[in-house]
Each structure stands twice: as structure tokens, then as C-alpha cells.
Amino acid sequence: MSTSVVSCDSAVMGGAPVFVGTRVPIQTLLDHLEAGDSINDFLEGYPTVTRQQVIAFLEEAKDRLVESVS
């Protein structure tokens, strides 16, 4: 991924990883998915995050997971 969709800044949400340009923690997306919510459900609750950001994050996470077990 050429530009990250994740930002970590101690001045934003205490340095927790968030979607770039938002104050929405990445963990919030993971919690929603773990609970069985759809991406659409998540996006309805967090309109500052785009579908493209969510998909890009999930693709990057998948790639890193595959690399770590290869």
C-alpha cells in the first residue's frame, strides 16, 4: 500500500492507531467485525471513515498475516 490508512499520533486518541484523518480507532472496526457486524454497519456508525479506508486496511492486514506465516 503506497499510503497508509492508519495513523498513530500521541496527540490523537492517546496514540492509538486510527484511520487517517479521523479519530476512529482501528480497534473499533475489529470489534465490530468480531461481533458479526458488516462493514456497512460499521460505516453507518462512523461516517468519517470511508469504505476505501476499511478495504485498504483489511487488505494490508491480510497481506501482513500471510507474510508472517510464510
N, C-alpha and C positions, 0 to 999 in steps of 0.2 A: 504494500500500500504506500503510495507516494506521500500522502499527507495523513497524519494520524487523526482519527476522530476522537481520540482520548487525550485529555489534558489533566495534568497534576500540578496544582499551584497551591502553595500553603495559604494563600490569601482567599482561595475559593474552596468552600466546604472542608476546611482544615486539611487540604492536600489530598483528599480522596479523589481517585480517578473519576472524572466526569466527562460527559460528552462535550466536545469543544463548543464554546460559545454559550454554554448553559451552566446551570448549577445542578443538573440531574446526574446523580452518581450512576456509574456503570452497574454497581451492585443492585440498584433498583430494577434495572432491566432483567438482570439474572434472577432476582427474587420473583419477578412477575412470571418469567418463563418457567421457573421451578414450580410455581404454584399452578401451572397449567394455563395461564393467560396467553392470549395470542399477541403477536406484535401489534396488531390493530388496537387491542385493549390497552396495551402499554402506551401507544402513541396518542390515544384519546385522552389519557390522563396526563401526558407530558407533551403538549403541543410544541414546545420549543425544540424538541428532538425530531429530526427528520427520519423518514423511512430509510433513506440512503445511509445515514449515520449508523442506524441499527444494523443494516445488512453489512456494511463495511466492517463494523466491529465484530460481528459474528463470523464473517469470512476470515478476518485476521486471527481471531481466537482459534478457529478450526485449523488454519494453517500452522499456527504455533503448536497446537496439540499434536498434529500429525508429525511435525518435525521432531517433537520431543520423544516420540515413541519409535522413530525410525532409526 
